[in-house]
Amino acid sequence: MTIFEKLNEARLRYQNAGIKKSGTNKYFTYYELADILPEINKLANELKFCCVVNFTSETATLDFVDLEGDGKITFTSPMAETRLSGGQPCQNLGASQTYLKRYLYQNCFEIVESDILDATMDPKADTNSDSEVENLIKQVQAKMNTMSDEQLDFTNKAIAGRDVQKLKAILSKMGK
């Protein structure tokens, strides 16, 4: 089995495993690493791959490594700073790494967090008449997996309010 076949098989098996979200806050439910990792580690053992996460000051990476060959697929994300209320620098670093690790696994295994967006959309909004806002929202959504909780809160409010200025500012800061 090639590394791409292993990744595809792992994604399919993960999707069929029925993993539930256990993380909650006042805005939405989300996957925690404790939800994600047990199933991925089981799949890694069965399919003979390994995931290795590393951080630099600029980048977070997850390497999907074939244990039966020399194949490797790398997933990357820019580093993002987390500021916990009252948190010490080391705690903030740990929080950033934990968030990014979760997002890297979600990216690698295509673990969907659609509830975040669904919860912010106004069902009464006329989505067919405002293509610019819809286009901005889609662009922002594509970048949400790299955001801290604080950034997600701001972004979700911008999406819910369909605030073009805020959406453009988010894209500008994240580099379209």
Secondary structure as UniProt FT lines:
FT   HELIX           3..16
FT   TURN            17..18
FT   STRAND          23..24
FT   STRAND          29..30
FT   HELIX           33..47
FT   STRAND          49..55
FT   STRAND          59..66
FT   TURN            67..68
FT   STRAND          72..78
FT   TURN            85..86
FT   HELIX           89..108
FT   TURN            109..110
FT   HELIX           114..120
FT   TURN            123..124
FT   TURN            127..128
FT   HELIX           131..141
FT   TURN            142..143
FT   HELIX           144..146
FT   HELIX           149..160
FT   TURN            161..162
FT   HELIX           164..174
//
